[in-house]
Every structure is written in C-alpha cells, then in structure tokens.
Amino acid sequence: MSLRKDHALFKEMYATLLSAAHTGKPISGWVNGCDATFGTPVLTRLDLWFK
C-alpha cells in the first residue's frame, strides 16, 4: 500500500500511521485505485478506533 506525497493530508496521515505502528493500535484505510508505477493500492483515507 502506498501514500502519495501530493495528498492534501499527507503529513497528518503519515504521522497517524507512524503513531499507530508505534503503539500497536488498529487502523483501517480506504484505497482508491492503484499506483501506475508500482502497481500498489493507493491509500486515500484512514479510520481510527479508540478504546
């Protein structure tokens, strides 16, 4: 899965992904199409769960 640097919320999404990976919290994402260069799904939205 990839996250495009030209996404309007790139910094926020990247920071959220790093935080979730560090804390082990679950994250779900929304994919919209594939990257033409690498053929990987492109992440366009994140969903967070707080307990």
ZADRENTOR-135992 format. One record per residue: residue in three letters; x, y, z negated of N, C-alpha, C in turn. Coordinates in steps of 0.2 Angstrom, whole numbers, padded with zeros to 4 digits, always signed. Example, Ala and Ser with C-alpha at 12.3 -4.5 7.8 and 13.67 -1.06 7.14 Angstrom:
ALA+0066-0028-0039+0062-0022-0039+0066-0016-0039SER+0064-0011-0035+0068-0005-0036+0064+0000-0039
***
This chain:
MET+0004-0006+0000+0000+0000+0000+0004+0006+0000SER+0002+0011+0003+0006+0017+0004+0002+0023+0002LEU+0006+0029+0000+0003+0035-0002+0006+0040+0002ARG+0002+0044+0006+0005+0049+0011+0007+0055+0007LYS+0013+0058+0009+0016+0064+0005+0012+0070+0007ASP+0008+0070+0013+0004+0075+0015-0003+0075+0012HIS-0004+0071+0008-0011+0070+0005-0011+0076+0000ALA-0017+0080+0000-0018+0086-0004-0017+0085-0012LEU-0018+0079-0014-0017+0077-0021-0011+0072-0022PHE-0006+0073-0018-0001+0068-0018+0003+0068-0025LYS+0005+0074-0028+0008+0074-0034+0004+0071-0040GLU-0002+0073-0040-0006+0070-0045-0007+0063-0045MET-0008+0060-0039-0009+0053-0038-0003+0049-0039TYR+0003+0052-0037+0009+0049-0039+0011+0049-0046ALA+0009+0054-0050+0010+0054-0057+0006+0049-0060THR+0000+0049-0058-0005+0044-0061-0003+0037-0060LEU-0001+0035-0054+0002+0029-0053+0008+0027-0057LEU+0012+0032-0058+0018+0030-0062+0016+0029-0069SER+0011+0033-0072+0009+0033-0079+0006+0026-0080ALA+0002+0024-0075-0002+0018-0076+0003+0012-0076ALA+0008+0012-0072+0013+0007-0071+0017+0007-0078HIS+0018+0012-0081+0022+0013-0087+0018+0010-0093THR+0012+0012-0093+0008+0010-0099+0004+0003-0098GLY+0004+0001-0092+0000-0006-0090-0007-0005-0090LYS-0010+0001-0089-0017+0002-0088-0019+0001-0081PRO-0025-0002-0081-0028-0004-0074-0030+0002-0070ILE-0029+0001-0063-0031+0007-0059-0033+0003-0052SER-0038+0006-0050-0041+0004-0043-0040+0009-0038GLY-0040+0008-0032-0039+0013-0027-0043+0012-0021TRP-0044+0017-0017-0048+0016-0011-0043+0017-0005VAL-0044+0013+0000-0040+0013+0006-0044+0015+0011ASN-0041+0019+0016-0044+0022+0022-0039+0021+0028GLY-0039+0015+0031-0035+0014+0037-0028+0012+0035CYS-0024+0011+0040-0018+0008+0039-0012+0013+0042ASP-0007+0013+0039-0001+0017+0042+0001+0014+0048ALA+0002+0018+0053+0004+0016+0060+0011+0014+0060THR+0015+0016+0057+0022+0015+0057+0024+0008+0053PHE+0021+0007+0047+0022+0001+0043+0017-0004+0043GLY+0011-0002+0045+0005-0007+0045+0002-0008+0038THR+0004-0004+0033+0002-0005+0026-0005+0000+0025PRO-0009-0003+0021-0015+0001+0019-0013+0008+0016VAL-0017+0013+0018-0016+0020+0015-0020+0022+0009LEU-0018+0023+0003-0021+0025-0002-0024+0032-0002THR-0031+0033-0003-0034+0039-0002-0037+0041-0009ARG-0039+0037-0013-0042+0038-0020-0040+0034-0025LEU-0040+0036-0031-0038+0032-0037-0044+0032-0042ASP-0046+0026-0045-0051+0026-0050-0048+0024-0056LEU-0049+0027-0062-0046+0025-0068-0051+0023-0073TRP-0049+0018-0078-0053+0016-0083-0050+0017-0090PHE-0053+0021-0094-0051+0022-0101-0055+0018-0106LYS-0051+0015-0111-0055+0011-0116-0053+0014-0123
***
